Amino acid sequence: MIIDGYVLVQTCKESPEQYIVYKDGEQVAYIRLRHGCLRVDAPICGAKEIFYTEACKGDGRFDDDERMIFLQQAIDAIKKHYNEV
């Protein structure tokens, strides 16, 4: 999946639903939804947390109606982190 030029590669579909995010072939972030909490770390899992929310309905995976909303928010946070806004 590509959002705003960022390539999201899903590495796990559920519990957690997670993605590795690439820009220009380099990993720039990690996205994870677990226990209803969405977290974005940059550039890798466990590095600096740049976005967090508990607003998701999905527990270990997004509900279909919220996936693109929250992934866009995650990408917006990544763009802001790298001053690409």
WODAWO-V156283 format. One record per residue. N is the residue number from 0. RES is the residue in one small letter. PHI is phi in whole degrees, 0 to 359 (999 if undefined). PSI is psi in radians with two decimals (NA if undefined). BURIAL is 1 if it has 16 or more other ideal C-beta (glycine too) atoms within 10 Angstrom, else 0. Layout:
BEGIN
{{N	RES	PHI	PSI	BURIAL} {N	RES	PHI	PSI	BURIAL}}
END
This chain:
BEGIN
{{0	m	999	2.47	0} {1	i	238	2.25	0} {2	i	230	2.09	1} {3	d	52	0.66	0} {4	g	85	-0.05	0} {5	y	264	2.36	1} {6	v	262	2.11	1} {7	l	255	2.11	1} {8	v	250	2.01	0} {9	q	285	2.16	0} {10	t	255	-0.23	0} {11	c	205	2.35	0} {12	k	274	-0.43	0} {13	e	201	2.46	0} {14	s	56	1.00	0} {15	p	262	2.77	1} {16	e	278	2.16	1} {17	q	217	2.71	1} {18	y	221	2.52	1} {19	i	260	2.37	1} {20	v	247	2.27	1} {21	y	241	2.55	0} {22	k	225	2.16	1} {23	d	54	0.67	0} {24	g	82	-0.02	0} {25	e	248	2.47	0} {26	q	290	2.23	0} {27	v	242	-0.26	1} {28	a	195	2.94	1} {29	y	226	2.27	1} {30	i	242	2.36	1} {31	r	214	2.33	1} {32	l	245	2.06	1} {33	r	213	2.39	1} {34	h	54	0.63	0} {35	g	78	0.09	0} {36	c	246	2.23	0} {37	l	260	2.26	1} {38	r	228	2.47	1} {39	v	235	2.19	1} {40	d	246	2.60	1} {41	a	225	2.42	1} {42	p	273	-0.22	1} {43	i	226	2.97	0} {44	c	303	2.29	0} {45	g	88	-0.09	0} {46	a	278	-2.53	0} {47	k	288	2.18	0} {48	e	283	2.17	0} {49	i	245	-0.15	1} {50	f	203	2.46	1} {51	y	206	2.39	0} {52	t	210	2.60	0} {53	e	252	0.32	0} {54	a	275	-0.06	0} {55	c	284	2.46	1} {56	k	282	-0.68	0} {57	g	295	2.59	1} {58	d	265	-1.23	1} {59	g	259	-0.03	0} {60	r	204	2.74	1} {61	f	291	2.56	1} {62	d	291	2.60	0} {63	d	303	-0.61	0} {64	d	281	-0.12	0} {65	e	246	-0.24	0} {66	r	307	-0.98	1} {67	m	292	-0.55	0} {68	i	297	-0.87	0} {69	f	284	-0.58	1} {70	l	294	-0.63	1} {71	q	295	-0.72	0} {72	q	298	-0.69	0} {73	a	297	-0.79	1} {74	i	296	-0.69	1} {75	d	300	-0.70	1} {76	a	294	-0.67	1} {77	i	295	-0.79	1} {78	k	300	-0.74	1} {79	k	295	-0.74	0} {80	h	302	-0.72	1} {81	y	266	0.25	0} {82	n	55	0.77	0} {83	e	251	0.29	0} {84	v	279	NA	0}}
END
